[in-house]
């Protein structure tokens, strides 16, 4: 596969894991330590346990907003080295055919570990200066209002 296909496949696997709440599948796709760049900080996630709260916050945010499609569409990706792919993509949040907000851009780095491509670095255009990222912060960054889970 070419680097764009590898990058898109990895995005799809992680997106599906987040949407369905499958933490084990998600964590298997992350190469630790995992470096997260935001507009205000560089955050180092060193353990699987440190991944869990932000994963749960993202999953719960998507679920509470009624997101049916967490689509991340690769726009470009290339080899930075033999076992390293750097790429960027647009993220689309869709609830029953309607966009929740404008797509946003993110960048990721994949590394080849034990014959698997895993995410080792992420760049997000969000204002976050600490880990874990909370649900309230995600809702603010996505530009969505919190709503009760039983709202239609």
KEBASE-404828 format. One record per residue: residue in three letters; residue number from 0; y, x negated, z of N, C-alpha, C in turn. Coordinates in Angstrom, 3 decimals, padded with zeros to 6 digits. Example, Ala and Ser with C-alpha at 12.3 -4.5 7.8 and 13.67 -1.06 7.14 Angstrom:
2
ATOM  ketor  pavo      n.c2      n.c1      n.c3     ca.c2     ca.c1     ca.c3      c.c2      c.c1      c.c3
ATOM    ALA     0  -005.690  -013.190   007.800  -004.500  -012.300   007.800  -003.300  -013.200   007.800
ATOM    SER     1  -002.250  -012.850   007.080  -001.060  -013.670   007.140   000.030  -012.900   007.870
This chain:
152
ATOM  ketor  pavo      n.c2      n.c1      n.c3     ca.c2     ca.c1     ca.c3      c.c2      c.c1      c.c3
ATOM    UNK     0  -001.186  -000.831   000.000   000.000   000.000   000.000   001.249  -000.875   000.000
ATOM    UNK     1   002.287  -000.352  -000.579   003.547  -001.083  -000.570   004.267  -000.834   000.768
ATOM    UNK     2   005.289  -001.622   001.092   005.928  -001.497   002.408   006.553  -000.120   002.667
ATOM    UNK     3   007.086   000.520   001.632   007.663   001.849   001.825   006.578   002.859   002.213
ATOM    UNK     4   005.409   002.767   001.574   004.299   003.660   001.916   003.795   003.401   003.332
ATOM    UNK     5   003.705   002.144   003.715   003.269   001.797   005.074   004.256   002.343   006.095
ATOM    UNK     6   005.530   002.141   005.828   006.582   002.606   006.735   006.547   004.126   006.862
ATOM    UNK     7   006.443   004.845   005.739   006.406   006.305   005.764   005.167   006.807   006.494
ATOM    UNK     8   004.031   006.198   006.267   002.800   006.600   006.947   002.941   006.441   008.455
ATOM    UNK     9   003.520   005.329   008.896   003.726   005.104   010.334   004.700   006.131   010.903
ATOM    UNK    10   005.781   006.410   010.179   006.736   007.437   010.625   006.041   008.785   010.788
ATOM    UNK    11   005.224   009.149   009.802   004.530   010.434   009.842   003.610   010.533   011.064
ATOM    UNK    12   002.893   009.459   011.344   001.951   009.472   012.471   002.679   009.640   013.797
ATOM    UNK    13   003.773   008.909   013.965   004.531   009.002   015.211   005.233   010.355   015.321
ATOM    UNK    14   005.804   010.838   014.231   006.482   012.134   014.256   005.518   013.250   014.642
ATOM    UNK    15   004.343   013.242   014.068   003.330   014.253   014.385   002.914   014.160   015.856
ATOM    UNK    16   002.745   012.941   016.350   002.371   012.758   017.756   003.448   013.297   018.687
ATOM    UNK    17   004.713   013.043   018.364   005.816   013.550   019.193   005.863   015.071   019.137
ATOM    UNK    18   005.770   015.630   017.960   005.867   017.083   017.802   004.736   017.798   018.534
ATOM    UNK    19   003.537   017.239   018.504   002.382   017.881   019.144   002.198   017.473   020.599
ATOM    UNK    20   002.977   016.501   021.069   002.870   016.067   022.456   001.695   015.144   022.723
ATOM    UNK    21   001.226   014.439   021.702   000.077   013.544   021.832   000.548   012.132   022.203
ATOM    UNK    22   000.731   011.910   023.497   001.261   010.625   023.958   000.337   009.460   023.620
ATOM    UNK    23  -000.953   009.617   023.752  -001.875   008.515   023.472  -001.754   008.052   022.023
ATOM    UNK    24  -001.679   008.991   021.111  -001.527   008.647   019.691  -000.190   007.939   019.454
ATOM    UNK    25   000.870   008.449   020.089   002.187   007.835   019.985   002.162   006.408   020.531
ATOM    UNK    26   001.669   006.248   021.745   001.674   004.933   022.403   000.864   003.909   021.621
ATOM    UNK    27  -000.179   004.351   020.944  -001.000   003.435   020.140  -000.227   002.871   018.957
ATOM    UNK    28   000.880   003.521   018.580   001.695   003.079   017.441   002.859   002.187   017.855
ATOM    UNK    29   002.995   001.905   019.157   004.109   001.106   019.653   003.602  -000.267   020.076
ATOM    UNK    30   004.256  -001.300   019.583   003.948  -002.677   019.941   004.860  -003.068   021.106
ATOM    UNK    31   004.250  -003.385   022.223   005.025  -003.758   023.406   005.149  -005.272   023.524
ATOM    UNK    32   006.273  -005.768   024.003   007.459  -005.006   024.376   008.157  -004.432   023.140
ATOM    UNK    33   008.778  -003.287   023.348   009.429  -002.511   022.291   010.935  -002.592   022.525
ATOM    UNK    34   011.661  -003.105   021.541   013.102  -003.289   021.667   013.822  -002.120   021.010
ATOM    UNK    35   014.672  -001.445   021.787   015.428  -000.295   021.299   016.912  -000.654   021.310
ATOM    UNK    36   017.517  -000.638   020.130   018.953  -000.875   019.994   019.646   000.475   019.894
ATOM    UNK    37   020.705   000.655   020.676   021.558   001.825   020.530   022.953   001.304   020.216
ATOM    UNK    38   023.893   002.195   020.055   025.264   001.749   019.777   025.901   001.079   020.986
ATOM    UNK    39   025.306   001.271   022.150   025.916   000.744   023.370   025.042  -000.218   024.157
ATOM    UNK    40   023.796  -000.437   023.740   022.916  -001.294   024.534   021.701  -001.761   023.740
ATOM    UNK    41   021.046  -002.770   024.292   019.713  -003.195   023.850   018.788  -002.942   025.025
ATOM    UNK    42   017.762  -002.160   024.795   016.872  -001.736   025.862   015.468  -002.235   025.565
ATOM    UNK    43   014.839  -002.870   026.538   013.496  -003.403   026.362   012.511  -002.552   027.145
ATOM    UNK    44   011.549  -001.993   026.423   010.503  -001.182   027.034   009.259  -002.061   027.079
ATOM    UNK    45   008.792  -002.350   028.280   007.734  -003.346   028.444   006.336  -002.780   028.650
ATOM    UNK    46   006.237  -001.515   029.033   004.913  -000.972   029.332   004.754   000.446   028.779
ATOM    UNK    47   003.504   000.826   028.669   003.151   002.177   028.250   003.753   003.217   029.189
ATOM    UNK    48   003.733   002.906   030.473   004.287   003.811   031.479   005.779   004.021   031.269
ATOM    UNK    49   006.488   002.998   030.804   007.923   003.113   030.554   008.212   003.956   029.307
ATOM    UNK    50   007.254   004.054   028.400   007.415   004.881   027.200   007.363   006.379   027.523
ATOM    UNK    51   006.557   006.738   028.496   006.212   008.141   028.746   007.403   009.060   029.009
ATOM    UNK    52   008.342   008.727   029.909   009.425   009.685   030.184   010.270   010.035   028.956
ATOM    UNK    53   010.589   009.061   028.121   011.392   009.348   026.932   010.573   010.132   025.913
ATOM    UNK    54   009.300   009.794   025.770   008.418   010.566   024.895   008.402   012.031   025.335
ATOM    UNK    55   008.187   012.261   026.621   008.143   013.630   027.136   009.471   014.345   026.914
ATOM    UNK    56   010.578   013.646   027.143   011.900   014.257   026.947   012.099   014.658   025.488
ATOM    UNK    57   011.697   013.799   024.558   011.849   014.121   023.142   010.958   015.289   022.753
ATOM    UNK    58   009.706   015.243   023.167   008.784   016.340   022.853   009.315   017.660   023.399
ATOM    UNK    59   009.752   017.679   024.655   010.259   018.903   025.273   011.543   019.395   024.598
ATOM    UNK    60   012.400   018.473   024.197   013.626   018.856   023.493   013.287   019.542   022.173
ATOM    UNK    61   012.384   018.961   021.413   011.986   019.561   020.134   011.336   020.929   020.353
ATOM    UNK    62   010.472   021.016   021.349   009.785   022.274   021.630   010.773   023.357   022.063
ATOM    UNK    63   011.697   023.006   022.952   012.677   023.979   023.448   013.602   024.474   022.344
ATOM    UNK    64   013.843   023.624   021.352   014.717   024.014   020.234   013.945   024.739   019.131
ATOM    UNK    65   012.647   024.903   019.301   011.840   025.606   018.308   011.608   024.809   017.038
ATOM    UNK    66   011.672   023.492   017.142   011.494   022.633   015.964   010.069   022.788   015.431
ATOM    UNK    67   009.974   023.127   014.169   008.678   023.255   013.512   008.391   022.067   012.605
ATOM    UNK    68   009.440   021.345   012.220   009.291   020.170   011.366   010.194   019.052   011.880
ATOM    UNK    69   009.567   017.971   012.330   010.269   016.757   012.758   009.994   015.755   011.640
ATOM    UNK    70   010.836   015.802   010.621   010.603   015.042   009.392   011.460   013.785   009.368
ATOM    UNK    71   010.809   012.658   009.211   011.528   011.398   009.056   011.149   010.859   007.678
ATOM    UNK    72   012.152   010.776   006.812   011.922   010.429   005.412   012.400   009.007   005.149
ATOM    UNK    73   011.453   008.146   004.833   011.764   006.736   004.555   012.629   006.638   003.313
ATOM    UNK    74   013.686   005.873   003.404   014.591   005.659   002.269   014.401   004.269   001.677
ATOM    UNK    75   014.070   003.292   002.515   013.841   001.926   002.034   013.029   001.184   003.077
ATOM    UNK    76   012.204   000.269   002.604   011.430  -000.603   003.492   010.972  -001.802   002.691
ATOM    UNK    77   010.941  -002.954   003.340   010.497  -004.171   002.663   009.925  -005.139   003.681
ATOM    UNK    78   009.140  -006.076   003.170   008.589  -007.118   004.029   009.694  -008.092   004.410
ATOM    UNK    79   009.855  -008.320   005.715   010.764  -009.342   006.201   009.983  -010.634   006.418
ATOM    UNK    80   008.685  -010.490   006.537   007.743  -011.584   006.715   006.361  -011.011   006.383
ATOM    UNK    81   005.349  -011.835   006.380   004.020  -011.357   006.001   003.545  -010.192   006.871
ATOM    UNK    82   003.765  -010.246   008.152   003.312  -009.203   009.062   004.438  -008.391   009.656
ATOM    UNK    83   005.545  -008.266   008.919   006.721  -007.555   009.449   007.395  -006.756   008.334
ATOM    UNK    84   007.618  -005.471   008.590   008.307  -004.589   007.652   009.544  -004.036   008.350
ATOM    UNK    85   010.665  -004.078   007.653   011.898  -003.479   008.163   012.295  -002.362   007.208
ATOM    UNK    86   012.647  -001.216   007.782   013.007  -000.085   006.941   014.002   000.824   007.617
ATOM    UNK    87   014.463   001.796   006.840   015.360   002.812   007.391   014.988   004.162   006.827
ATOM    UNK    88   015.385   005.201   007.565   014.991   006.560   007.201   016.007   007.576   007.702
ATOM    UNK    89   015.905   008.778   007.172   016.676   009.932   007.653   015.748   010.803   008.493
ATOM    UNK    90   016.271   011.322   009.586   015.514   012.237   010.434   016.070   013.644   010.254
ATOM    UNK    91   015.168   014.578   009.984   015.514   015.980   009.791   014.832   016.803   010.879
ATOM    UNK    92   015.599   017.640   011.562   015.067   018.556   012.566   015.188   019.968   012.005
ATOM    UNK    93   014.040   020.612   011.803   014.011   021.914   011.145   013.256   022.910   012.022
ATOM    UNK    94   013.856   024.058   012.238   013.221   025.138   012.992   013.043   026.331   012.066
ATOM    UNK    95   011.795   026.619   011.725   011.468   027.761   010.864   012.298   027.794   009.588
ATOM    UNK    96   012.394   026.667   008.926   013.075   026.583   007.639   014.570   026.366   007.710
ATOM    UNK    97   015.144   026.312   008.899   016.583   026.100   009.044   016.849   024.770   009.742
ATOM    UNK    98   017.793   024.013   009.170   018.175   022.736   009.780   018.863   022.973   011.112
ATOM    UNK    99   018.476   022.180   012.092   019.116   022.273   013.397   020.435   021.517   013.406
ATOM    UNK   100   020.493   020.424   012.642   021.704   019.607   012.568   021.667   018.792   011.285
ATOM    UNK   101   022.660   017.962   011.094   022.664   017.077   009.931   021.636   015.973   010.125
ATOM    UNK   102   020.995   015.525   009.051   020.072   014.400   009.182   020.810   013.172   009.720
ATOM    UNK   103   020.092   012.366   010.487   020.694   011.129   010.983   019.838   009.939   010.560
ATOM    UNK   104   020.479   008.789   010.507   019.828   007.565   010.027   019.342   006.730   011.206
ATOM    UNK   105   018.153   006.164   011.042   017.598   005.213   012.007   016.922   004.095   011.240
ATOM    UNK   106   016.779   002.964   011.915   016.056   001.826   011.345   014.947   001.422   012.301
ATOM    UNK   107   013.840   000.956   011.723   012.717   000.488   012.539   012.121  -000.771   011.933
ATOM    UNK   108   011.448  -001.496   012.807   010.673  -002.655   012.383   009.220  -002.405   012.768
ATOM    UNK   109   008.341  -002.647   011.816   006.901  -002.574   012.056   006.327  -003.984   012.065
ATOM    UNK   110   005.338  -004.208   012.910   004.607  -005.472   012.902   003.123  -005.171   012.769
ATOM    UNK   111   002.421  -006.092   012.153   000.982  -005.955   011.971   000.279  -006.595   013.167
ATOM    UNK   112  -000.407  -005.773   013.972  -001.139  -006.240   015.152  -002.540  -005.652   015.111
ATOM    UNK   113  -003.522  -006.518   015.212  -004.917  -006.069   015.252  -005.232  -005.120   014.097
ATOM    UNK   114  -004.781  -005.478   012.902  -005.022  -004.733   011.665  -004.328  -003.369   011.631
ATOM    UNK   115  -003.349  -003.133   012.517  -002.594  -001.882   012.531  -001.099  -002.169   012.500
ATOM    UNK   116  -000.370  -001.343   011.759   001.085  -001.444   011.741   001.634  -000.655   012.913
ATOM    UNK   117   002.461  -001.323   013.717   003.034  -000.697   014.914   004.537  -000.922   014.961
ATOM    UNK   118   005.229   000.015   015.587   006.678  -000.103   015.741   006.997  -001.107   016.842
ATOM    UNK   119   007.836  -002.085   016.521   008.205  -003.091   017.520   009.686  -003.065   017.860
ATOM    UNK   120   010.472  -002.424   017.011   011.917  -002.411   017.209   012.499  -001.158   016.564
ATOM    UNK   121   013.521  -000.598   017.219   014.180   000.603   016.699   015.683   000.450   016.845
ATOM    UNK   122   016.405   001.005   015.884   017.871   001.043   015.911   018.286   002.496   015.755
ATOM    UNK   123   018.941   003.024   016.799   019.381   004.407   016.784   020.896   004.475   016.916
ATOM    UNK   124   021.517   005.342   016.156   022.971   005.531   016.204   023.292   006.559   017.285
ATOM    UNK   125   022.956   006.206   018.523   023.227   007.085   019.651   023.918   006.292   020.754
ATOM    UNK   126   024.595   007.005   021.615   025.310   006.413   022.745   024.411   006.483   023.978
ATOM    UNK   127   023.541   005.524   024.132   022.629   005.473   025.272   022.649   004.052   025.813
ATOM    UNK   128   022.791   003.928   027.130   022.833   002.584   027.704   021.752   002.337   028.754
ATOM    UNK   129   020.784   003.282   028.866   019.699   003.064   029.819   018.432   003.773   029.378
ATOM    UNK   130   017.335   003.270   029.865   016.014   003.817   029.605   015.455   004.282   030.931
ATOM    UNK   131   014.776   005.395   031.013   014.401   006.279   029.918   015.563   007.164   029.469
ATOM    UNK   132   015.431   007.677   028.258   016.414   008.600   027.705   016.010   010.005   028.165
ATOM    UNK   133   016.959   010.744   028.710   016.660   012.065   029.249   016.804   013.156   028.193
ATOM    UNK   134   016.267   014.306   028.511   016.360   015.463   027.615   017.821   015.856   027.394
ATOM    UNK   135   018.629   015.822   028.446   020.034   016.186   028.323   020.765   015.254   027.359
ATOM    UNK   136   020.460   013.981   027.436   021.081   013.008   026.531   020.630   013.272   025.096
ATOM    UNK   137   019.355   013.536   024.898   018.848   013.821   023.548   019.501   015.066   022.969
ATOM    UNK   138   019.628   016.113   023.768   020.262   017.335   023.279   021.710   017.070   022.879
ATOM    UNK   139   022.394   016.278   023.683   023.782   015.931   023.357   023.852   015.099   022.081
ATOM    UNK   140   022.976   014.116   021.949   022.991   013.238   020.791   022.590   013.964   019.512
ATOM    UNK   141   021.652   014.921   019.624   021.240   015.691   018.456   022.262   016.759   018.101
ATOM    UNK   142   023.214   017.007   019.002   024.227   018.022   018.735   023.696   019.429   018.861
ATOM    UNK   143   022.773   019.628   019.797   022.217   020.960   020.010   022.528   021.406   021.422
ATOM    UNK   144   022.647   022.691   021.581   022.885   023.246   022.915   021.539   023.522   023.564
ATOM    UNK   145   021.482   023.266   024.846   020.252   023.587   025.577   020.076   025.100   025.563
ATOM    UNK   146   018.842   025.541   025.411   018.601   026.979   025.469   017.315   027.226   026.234
ATOM    UNK   147   017.224   028.360   026.815   016.037   028.685   027.615   014.826   028.726   026.703
ATOM    UNK   148   013.688   028.337   027.240   012.478   028.262   026.420   012.007   029.629   025.945
ATOM    UNK   149   012.431   030.703   026.596   011.992   032.016   026.143   012.998   032.674   025.196
ATOM    UNK   150   014.065   031.967   024.844   015.014   032.521   023.862   014.352   032.602   022.488
ATOM    UNK   151   014.708   033.616   021.732   014.124   033.769   020.396   014.985   033.116   019.350
